[in-house]
Amino acid sequence: ACCKLRGIRVTYKRVKGDSMNKEQALHGFWNSFGVTAYEETTVPDVKDRTYPYITYNMATDSLGNVVSLHASLWYKSNSWLGVTALKDAIAERITGDRYETVKFDGGYIYITGGTPFAQRIDDEDDTIKRIYINAQAEYLCAY
């Protein structure tokens, strides 16, 4: 399926099947990088967490509205290597002229990188490595 978006022809790529709402589609996107992702309000207690993992905000809207998304990439390591590789994998899909289009019941979400795209965040525990990701989502739907 295609549409005209800001004068650009977009070919839709499905991340998951057709039967999803907006929230499930965003969840599927953040979980598509081979690391468990949690909406920020559903992160397990510290004793139940396993590293690495992703946390993300849930922000939805309707046709043509652009919303800010953010995610944190969490690794437990003495090195930035693993978390940086995950950041690079996400960047390969949504920065520059690249985007991810996620289908859900009633429309699509067009996800691109935000500005700045990534920032390293310090933690009290030197073995916790965190990178904060900025992204944008444009909702192509009627509701």
CYANA upper distance limits for C-alpha pairs under 8 A (distance plus 0.5 A):
  1 ALA  CA     11 THR  CA      6.67
  1 ALA  CA     12 TYR  CA      6.40
  2 CYS  CA      9 ARG  CA      7.32
  2 CYS  CA     10 VAL  CA      6.03
  2 CYS  CA     11 THR  CA      5.38
  2 CYS  CA     12 TYR  CA      6.74
  3 CYS  CA      9 ARG  CA      6.59
  3 CYS  CA     10 VAL  CA      6.30
  3 CYS  CA     11 THR  CA      7.85
  4 LYS  CA      8 ILE  CA      6.17
  4 LYS  CA      9 ARG  CA      5.57
  4 LYS  CA     10 VAL  CA      7.02
  5 LEU  CA      9 ARG  CA      6.99
  5 LEU  CA     10 VAL  CA      7.35
 12 TYR  CA    101 THR  CA      6.16
 12 TYR  CA    102 VAL  CA      7.94
 12 TYR  CA    103 LYS  CA      8.19
 13 LYS  CA    100 GLU  CA      7.74
 13 LYS  CA    101 THR  CA      6.15
 13 LYS  CA    102 VAL  CA      7.08
 13 LYS  CA    103 LYS  CA      8.12
 14 ARG  CA    101 THR  CA      7.43
 14 ARG  CA    102 VAL  CA      6.05
 14 ARG  CA    103 LYS  CA      6.23
 15 VAL  CA     28 GLY  CA      7.56
 15 VAL  CA     29 PHE  CA      7.22
 15 VAL  CA     32 SER  CA      8.20
 15 VAL  CA    101 THR  CA      8.40
 15 VAL  CA    102 VAL  CA      6.30
 15 VAL  CA    103 LYS  CA      7.72
 16 LYS  CA     25 ALA  CA      7.85
 16 LYS  CA     28 GLY  CA      7.27
 16 LYS  CA    102 VAL  CA      8.08
 16 LYS  CA    103 LYS  CA      7.81
 17 GLY  CA    103 LYS  CA      8.18
 17 GLY  CA    104 PHE  CA      8.38
 18 ASP  CA    103 LYS  CA      7.10
 18 ASP  CA    104 PHE  CA      6.32
 18 ASP  CA    105 ASP  CA      6.71
 19 SER  CA    104 PHE  CA      6.98
 19 SER  CA    105 ASP  CA      6.32
 20 MET  CA     24 GLN  CA      6.07
 20 MET  CA     25 ALA  CA      6.50
 20 MET  CA    103 LYS  CA      8.40
 20 MET  CA    104 PHE  CA      5.37
 20 MET  CA    105 ASP  CA      5.99
 21 ASN  CA     25 ALA  CA      6.69
 21 ASN  CA    104 PHE  CA      5.93
 21 ASN  CA    105 ASP  CA      6.12
 22 LYS  CA     26 LEU  CA      6.81
 22 LYS  CA     60 THR  CA      7.50
 22 LYS  CA    104 PHE  CA      6.54
 22 LYS  CA    105 ASP  CA      8.18
 22 LYS  CA    109 ILE  CA      8.38
 23 GLU  CA     27 HIS  CA      6.67
 23 GLU  CA     58 MET  CA      7.53
 23 GLU  CA     60 THR  CA      8.11
 24 GLN  CA     28 GLY  CA      6.56
 25 ALA  CA     29 PHE  CA      6.75
 25 ALA  CA    102 VAL  CA      6.93
 25 ALA  CA    103 LYS  CA      7.45
 25 ALA  CA    104 PHE  CA      6.48
 26 LEU  CA     30 TRP  CA      6.88
 26 LEU  CA     58 MET  CA      8.17
 26 LEU  CA    102 VAL  CA      8.31
 27 HIS  CA     31 ASN  CA      6.63
 27 HIS  CA     37 ALA  CA      7.78
 27 HIS  CA     38 TYR  CA      8.16
 27 HIS  CA     39 GLU  CA      7.95
 28 GLY  CA     32 SER  CA      6.56
 29 PHE  CA     33 PHE  CA      8.40
 29 PHE  CA    102 VAL  CA      7.78
 30 TRP  CA     37 ALA  CA      6.38
 30 TRP  CA     54 ILE  CA      7.95
 30 TRP  CA     56 TYR  CA      8.16
 31 ASN  CA     35 VAL  CA      6.70
 31 ASN  CA     36 THR  CA      6.18
 31 ASN  CA     37 ALA  CA      5.68
 33 PHE  CA     86 LEU  CA      8.10
 33 PHE  CA     89 ALA  CA      7.99
 33 PHE  CA     90 ILE  CA      7.88
 35 VAL  CA     52 PRO  CA      6.99
 35 VAL  CA     53 TYR  CA      6.05
 35 VAL  CA     54 ILE  CA      7.37
 36 THR  CA     52 PRO  CA      8.01
 36 THR  CA     53 TYR  CA      5.60
 36 THR  CA     54 ILE  CA      6.75
 37 ALA  CA     53 TYR  CA      6.18
 37 ALA  CA     54 ILE  CA      4.86
 37 ALA  CA     55 THR  CA      6.10
 37 ALA  CA     56 TYR  CA      7.84
 38 TYR  CA     42 THR  CA      6.44
 38 TYR  CA     43 VAL  CA      6.13
 38 TYR  CA     53 TYR  CA      8.17
 38 TYR  CA     54 ILE  CA      6.66
 38 TYR  CA     55 THR  CA      5.36
 38 TYR  CA     56 TYR  CA      6.95
 39 GLU  CA     43 VAL  CA      7.29
 39 GLU  CA     55 THR  CA      6.09
 39 GLU  CA     56 TYR  CA      5.54
 39 GLU  CA     57 ASN  CA      6.36
 39 GLU  CA     58 MET  CA      7.11
 40 GLU  CA     55 THR  CA      5.82
 40 GLU  CA     56 TYR  CA      5.94
 40 GLU  CA     57 ASN  CA      6.20
 40 GLU  CA     58 MET  CA      8.37
 43 VAL  CA     49 ARG  CA      8.41
 43 VAL  CA     55 THR  CA      7.87
 44 PRO  CA     48 ASP  CA      6.27
 44 PRO  CA     49 ARG  CA      6.29
 45 ASP  CA     49 ARG  CA      6.89
 51 TYR  CA     74 TRP  CA      7.28
 51 TYR  CA     75 TYR  CA      6.06
 51 TYR  CA     76 LYS  CA      6.56
 52 PRO  CA     73 LEU  CA      7.99
 52 PRO  CA     74 TRP  CA      5.93
 52 PRO  CA     75 TYR  CA      5.06
 52 PRO  CA     76 LYS  CA      7.28
 53 TYR  CA     73 LEU  CA      6.70
 53 TYR  CA     74 TRP  CA      5.82
 53 TYR  CA     75 TYR  CA      7.42
 54 ILE  CA     71 ALA  CA      7.14
 54 ILE  CA     72 SER  CA      6.07
 54 ILE  CA     73 LEU  CA      5.17
 54 ILE  CA     74 TRP  CA      6.51
 55 THR  CA     71 ALA  CA      5.90
 55 THR  CA     72 SER  CA      5.69
 55 THR  CA     73 LEU  CA      7.25
 55 THR  CA     74 TRP  CA      8.48
 56 TYR  CA     69 LEU  CA      7.98
 56 TYR  CA     70 HIS  CA      6.24
 56 TYR  CA     71 ALA  CA      4.57
 56 TYR  CA     72 SER  CA      6.90
 57 ASN  CA     69 LEU  CA      6.69
 57 ASN  CA     70 HIS  CA      6.39
 57 ASN  CA     71 ALA  CA      7.05
 58 MET  CA     69 LEU  CA      7.85
 59 ALA  CA     67 VAL  CA      7.22
 59 ALA  CA     68 SER  CA      7.82
 59 ALA  CA     69 LEU  CA      7.15
 60 THR  CA     67 VAL  CA      7.60
 60 THR  CA    139 TYR  CA      8.03
 61 ASP  CA     65 ASN  CA      6.78
 61 ASP  CA     66 VAL  CA      8.20
 61 ASP  CA     67 VAL  CA      7.75
 61 ASP  CA    139 TYR  CA      6.78
 61 ASP  CA    143 TYR  CA      7.78
 62 SER  CA    139 TYR  CA      6.07
 62 SER  CA    140 LEU  CA      7.46
 62 SER  CA    141 CYS  CA      6.30
 62 SER  CA    142 ALA  CA      6.40
 62 SER  CA    143 TYR  CA      5.25
 63 LEU  CA    138 GLU  CA      8.24
 63 LEU  CA    139 TYR  CA      5.84
 63 LEU  CA    140 LEU  CA      5.39
 63 LEU  CA    141 CYS  CA      5.20
 63 LEU  CA    142 ALA  CA      5.77
 63 LEU  CA    143 TYR  CA      7.16
 64 GLY  CA    138 GLU  CA      6.60
 64 GLY  CA    139 TYR  CA      6.30
 64 GLY  CA    140 LEU  CA      6.48
 64 GLY  CA    141 CYS  CA      8.28
 65 ASN  CA    138 GLU  CA      6.15
 65 ASN  CA    139 TYR  CA      6.60
 66 VAL  CA    136 GLN  CA      7.02
 66 VAL  CA    137 ALA  CA      6.00
 66 VAL  CA    138 GLU  CA      4.87
 66 VAL  CA    139 TYR  CA      7.33
 67 VAL  CA    136 GLN  CA      6.18
 67 VAL  CA    137 ALA  CA      5.88
 67 VAL  CA    138 GLU  CA      7.01
 68 SER  CA    114 GLY  CA      8.18
 68 SER  CA    134 ASN  CA      7.83
 68 SER  CA    135 ALA  CA      6.56
 68 SER  CA    136 GLN  CA      5.19
 68 SER  CA    137 ALA  CA      7.00
 69 LEU  CA    134 ASN  CA      6.54
 69 LEU  CA    135 ALA  CA      5.41
 69 LEU  CA    136 GLN  CA      5.89
 69 LEU  CA    137 ALA  CA      7.29
 70 HIS  CA    132 TYR  CA      7.60
 70 HIS  CA    133 ILE  CA      5.90
 70 HIS  CA    134 ASN  CA      5.14
 70 HIS  CA    135 ALA  CA      6.31
 71 ALA  CA    132 TYR  CA      6.37
 71 ALA  CA    133 ILE  CA      5.56
 71 ALA  CA    134 ASN  CA      7.28
 72 SER  CA    130 ARG  CA      6.91
 72 SER  CA    131 ILE  CA      6.11
 72 SER  CA    132 TYR  CA      5.01
 72 SER  CA    133 ILE  CA      6.55
 73 LEU  CA     83 VAL  CA      7.06
 73 LEU  CA     86 LEU  CA      8.19
 73 LEU  CA     87 LYS  CA      8.02
 73 LEU  CA    129 LYS  CA      8.47
 73 LEU  CA    130 ARG  CA      5.88
 73 LEU  CA    131 ILE  CA      5.65
 73 LEU  CA    132 TYR  CA      6.98
 73 LEU  CA    133 ILE  CA      8.22
 74 TRP  CA     83 VAL  CA      7.44
 74 TRP  CA    128 ILE  CA      7.46
 74 TRP  CA    129 LYS  CA      6.37
 74 TRP  CA    130 ARG  CA      5.25
 74 TRP  CA    131 ILE  CA      7.48
 75 TYR  CA     82 GLY  CA      7.70
 75 TYR  CA     83 VAL  CA      6.41
 75 TYR  CA    128 ILE  CA      6.31
 75 TYR  CA    129 LYS  CA      5.56
 75 TYR  CA    130 ARG  CA      6.93
 76 LYS  CA    127 THR  CA      5.81
 76 LYS  CA    128 ILE  CA      5.08
 76 LYS  CA    129 LYS  CA      6.55
 77 SER  CA    127 THR  CA      5.38
 77 SER  CA    128 ILE  CA      6.71
 77 SER  CA    129 LYS  CA      7.17
 78 ASN  CA    126 ASP  CA      7.65
 78 ASN  CA    127 THR  CA      5.55
 78 ASN  CA    128 ILE  CA      8.23
 78 ASN  CA    129 LYS  CA      8.42
 79 SER  CA    127 THR  CA      8.38
 79 SER  CA    129 LYS  CA      8.19
 80 TRP  CA     84 THR  CA      6.40
 80 TRP  CA    129 LYS  CA      6.89
 81 LEU  CA     85 ALA  CA      6.69
 82 GLY  CA     86 LEU  CA      6.95
 83 VAL  CA     87 LYS  CA      6.73
 83 VAL  CA    129 LYS  CA      7.40
 83 VAL  CA    130 ARG  CA      7.63
 83 VAL  CA    131 ILE  CA      7.55
 84 THR  CA     88 ASP  CA      6.62
 84 THR  CA    131 ILE  CA      8.23
 85 ALA  CA     89 ALA  CA      6.73
 86 LEU  CA     90 ILE  CA      6.91
 87 LYS  CA     91 ALA  CA      6.64
 87 LYS  CA    118 ALA  CA      8.11
 87 LYS  CA    131 ILE  CA      7.91
 87 LYS  CA    133 ILE  CA      8.33
 88 ASP  CA     92 GLU  CA      6.61
 89 ALA  CA     93 ARG  CA      7.37
 90 ILE  CA     94 ILE  CA      6.96
 91 ALA  CA     95 THR  CA      5.65
 91 ALA  CA    113 GLY  CA      7.79
 92 GLU  CA     98 ARG  CA      7.81
 93 ARG  CA     98 ARG  CA      6.27
 93 ARG  CA     99 TYR  CA      6.42
 93 ARG  CA    100 GLU  CA      6.90
 94 ILE  CA     98 ARG  CA      5.38
 94 ILE  CA     99 TYR  CA      4.76
 94 ILE  CA    100 GLU  CA      6.52
 94 ILE  CA    111 ILE  CA      7.15
 94 ILE  CA    112 THR  CA      5.17
 94 ILE  CA    113 GLY  CA      5.65
 95 THR  CA     99 TYR  CA      7.21
 95 THR  CA    112 THR  CA      6.61
 95 THR  CA    113 GLY  CA      5.33
 95 THR  CA    114 GLY  CA      8.48
 95 THR  CA    117 PHE  CA      8.38
 96 GLY  CA    113 GLY  CA      8.16
 98 ARG  CA    112 THR  CA      7.63
 99 TYR  CA    110 TYR  CA      7.36
 99 TYR  CA    111 ILE  CA      6.14
 99 TYR  CA    112 THR  CA      5.45
 99 TYR  CA    113 GLY  CA      8.24
100 GLU  CA    110 TYR  CA      6.44
100 GLU  CA    111 ILE  CA      5.60
100 GLU  CA    112 THR  CA      7.22
101 THR  CA    108 TYR  CA      6.93
101 THR  CA    109 ILE  CA      6.02
101 THR  CA    110 TYR  CA      5.06
101 THR  CA    111 ILE  CA      6.65
102 VAL  CA    108 TYR  CA      5.94
102 VAL  CA    109 ILE  CA      5.58
102 VAL  CA    110 TYR  CA      7.11
102 VAL  CA    111 ILE  CA      8.36
103 LYS  CA    107 GLY  CA      6.60
103 LYS  CA    108 TYR  CA      4.94
103 LYS  CA    109 ILE  CA      7.01
104 PHE  CA    108 TYR  CA      6.29
104 PHE  CA    109 ILE  CA      8.27
106 GLY  CA    141 CYS  CA      6.51
106 GLY  CA    142 ALA  CA      7.90
107 GLY  CA    139 TYR  CA      8.01
107 GLY  CA    140 LEU  CA      6.02
107 GLY  CA    141 CYS  CA      5.03
107 GLY  CA    142 ALA  CA      8.13
108 TYR  CA    139 TYR  CA      6.67
108 TYR  CA    140 LEU  CA      5.61
108 TYR  CA    141 CYS  CA      7.01
109 ILE  CA    137 ALA  CA      6.71
109 ILE  CA    138 GLU  CA      6.26
109 ILE  CA    139 TYR  CA      5.27
109 ILE  CA    140 LEU  CA      6.54
110 TYR  CA    137 ALA  CA      5.98
110 TYR  CA    138 GLU  CA      5.57
110 TYR  CA    139 TYR  CA      6.92
110 TYR  CA    140 LEU  CA      7.89
111 ILE  CA    135 ALA  CA      7.45
111 ILE  CA    136 GLN  CA      6.18
111 ILE  CA    137 ALA  CA      5.03
111 ILE  CA    138 GLU  CA      7.09
112 THR  CA    135 ALA  CA      6.20
112 THR  CA    136 GLN  CA      5.83
112 THR  CA    137 ALA  CA      7.05
113 GLY  CA    117 PHE  CA      6.36
113 GLY  CA    134 ASN  CA      6.76
113 GLY  CA    135 ALA  CA      4.71
113 GLY  CA    136 GLN  CA      6.52
114 GLY  CA    133 ILE  CA      8.31
114 GLY  CA    134 ASN  CA      5.12
114 GLY  CA    135 ALA  CA      4.53
114 GLY  CA    136 GLN  CA      6.11
115 THR  CA    134 ASN  CA      6.81
115 THR  CA    135 ALA  CA      8.02
116 PRO  CA    134 ASN  CA      7.04
117 PHE  CA    133 ILE  CA      6.09
117 PHE  CA    134 ASN  CA      5.50
117 PHE  CA    135 ALA  CA      7.40
118 ALA  CA    131 ILE  CA      6.94
118 ALA  CA    132 TYR  CA      6.00
118 ALA  CA    133 ILE  CA      5.11
118 ALA  CA    134 ASN  CA      6.87
119 GLN  CA    131 ILE  CA      6.01
119 GLN  CA    132 TYR  CA      5.65
119 GLN  CA    133 ILE  CA      7.24
120 ARG  CA    129 LYS  CA      8.39
120 ARG  CA    130 ARG  CA      6.55
120 ARG  CA    131 ILE  CA      5.01
120 ARG  CA    132 TYR  CA      6.80
121 ILE  CA    129 LYS  CA      7.90
121 ILE  CA    130 ARG  CA      5.89
121 ILE  CA    131 ILE  CA      6.29
121 ILE  CA    132 TYR  CA      7.27
122 ASP  CA    126 ASP  CA      8.43
122 ASP  CA    129 LYS  CA      7.78
122 ASP  CA    130 ARG  CA      7.55
123 ASP  CA    128 ILE  CA      6.70
123 ASP  CA    129 LYS  CA      7.71
123 ASP  CA    130 ARG  CA      8.11
